[in-house]
């Protein structure tokens, strides 16, 4: 969800550790002023895309001019013969302060809700997963008031959005740190249809933040933080200032 261009992704897939894994790419250029895009990588053997569209996020700044940000990428397709929809996000940053930049993320959440509502209108039981760097926490207004995500399974009803990252956040789990405060901006949330009790279809099992030792700064001022590639203009040789997040979808194995 922070991609410079398609060439960067192609270079990644040509790395010796990924070459031959047969990954596909879905990518569109965003109008973002820093040149940042979003993209979806998928295993061709497991997922067959049948629709993809880039949705523009229109923002107007205080001076009345357009504020260019990332598009939201929507990809539909068959995951082992089940129709899924994935929305890839990178919402506007907190540059200028959380409160001042909040309206931009509210607009991003509204766009996300319109996309989810339009898919659900065609199919009320659609399996939709929205994911990415939201630059907001699971308890922020963009998620709780606009998207009305729920973090408790007991309260989950048909048509609701479940955010498993909310409980992780309340336990103190984060994907990035700033001035010794942890945030969980990197999130995955989805429609209640993924909590189905039908064992023959994909169902959500659990979500987590990926924190193996090689992604963690081992010493110094930022010990325990994500190990960055650059810090203060110097090359550190790490991976990112964010930890990745992931979720498991499971279903009953079919007899051969």
Helices and strands as residue ranges (DSSP letters): H 6-13, E 23-27, E 39-43, E 47-55, E 59-60, E 66-67, E 72-79, E 82-90, H 98-122, E 127-133, H 141-141, I 142-146, E 149-150, G 153-155, E 161-163, H 165-170, E 176-178, E 181-183, E 186-191, G 192-195, E 203-209, G 213-215, E 230-231, E 234-235, E 245-250
